[in-house]
Amino acid sequence: MAAEKANLAVDILQDFQRHVLTYILLVVVVMSAFSVVYFTHLNRQSTSGLEVLLTERDELDIEWRNLLLEQNSLAEHSAIESKAEKLLKMKRPTVKTEVIIYLP
């Protein structure tokens, strides 16, 4: 029985030595398959991240345009004048109350 186990071990070792190139190629193919899966996953994550960033950029661009419109509307003379009249109770000076200062 011990001789059969020894023969079995020798047979396995000889079989491994005969097919070592096949085993190495099998390991390389499996590693290649896993690397393809891993890099495909990384590519999809990068694409997803890019889509999120592009969406955020578009939202910020829209917000920027709205802020520019708001700035332009607030900077108009009529808006400033009406706010000065309502909030600060200011009014235009008349010809009699107007004071002109001349600098030398």
ZAMARGU-4260 file (C-alpha; in steps of 0.2 Angstrom, whole numbers, plus 5000, padded with zeros to 4 digits):
<rodrens>
0) 5000/5000/5000 | 5014/5012/5004 | 5022/5007/4987 | 5006/5012/4978 | 5005/5029/4987
5) 5023/5032/4982 | 5020/5027/4964 | 5004/5038/4964 | 5015/5053/4971 | 5028/5049/4958
10) 5015/5048/4944 | 5007/5065/4949 | 5024/5073/4950 | 5029/5066/4932 | 5012/5072/4926
15) 5015/5089/4933 | 5032/5090/4925 | 5025/5085/4908 | 5011/5098/4908 | 5020/5112/4917
20) 5019/5123/4902 | 5000/5120/4901 | 4997/5124/4919 | 5007/5140/4917 | 4997/5145/4902
25) 4981/5141/4912 | 4986/5152/4926 | 4991/5166/4914 | 4974/5165/4905 | 4965/5165/4921
30) 4975/5181/4927 | 4971/5189/4910 | 4953/5186/4912 | 4952/5193/4929 | 4962/5208/4924
35) 4950/5211/4909 | 4935/5211/4922 | 4945/5222/4934 | 4949/5235/4921 | 4932/5235/4913
40) 4925/5238/4930 | 4937/5253/4932 | 4932/5260/4915 | 4914/5259/4920 | 4917/5268/4937
45) 4927/5282/4928 | 4913/5284/4915 | 4900/5285/4928 | 4911/5298/4938 | 4913/5308/4922
50) 4894/5308/4919 | 4892/5315/4937 | 4904/5328/4934 | 4897/5334/4918 | 4880/5335/4925
55) 4887/5345/4940 | 4895/5356/4927 | 4879/5359/4918 | 4870/5363/4934 | 4883/5376/4939
60) 4883/5383/4922 | 4864/5386/4923 | 4866/5393/4940 | 4879/5405/4934 | 4868/5411/4920
65) 4854/5414/4932 | 4865/5424/4943 | 4871/5435/4929 | 4853/5438/4924 | 4849/5443/4942
70) 4864/5454/4943 | 4859/5463/4927 | 4842/5466/4934 | 4847/5472/4951 | 4860/5484/4943
75) 4847/5493/4932 | 4845/5511/4937 | 4826/5510/4939 | 4828/5495/4951 | 4841/5505/4961
80) 4830/5521/4961 | 4814/5512/4967 | 4823/5503/4981 | 4831/5519/4987 | 4814/5527/4987
85) 4805/5512/4996 | 4818/5506/5008 | 4828/5522/5012 | 4814/5535/5009 | 4826/5544/4997
90) 4819/5557/4984 | 4827/5567/4970 | 4833/5584/4975 | 4823/5599/4968 | 4832/5613/4959
95) 4831/5624/4975 | 4838/5610/4987 | 4852/5605/4975 | 4869/5611/4981 | 4884/5612/4969
100) 4901/5612/4976 | 4915/5619/4965 | 4933/5613/4968 | 4948/5624/4965
</rodrens>
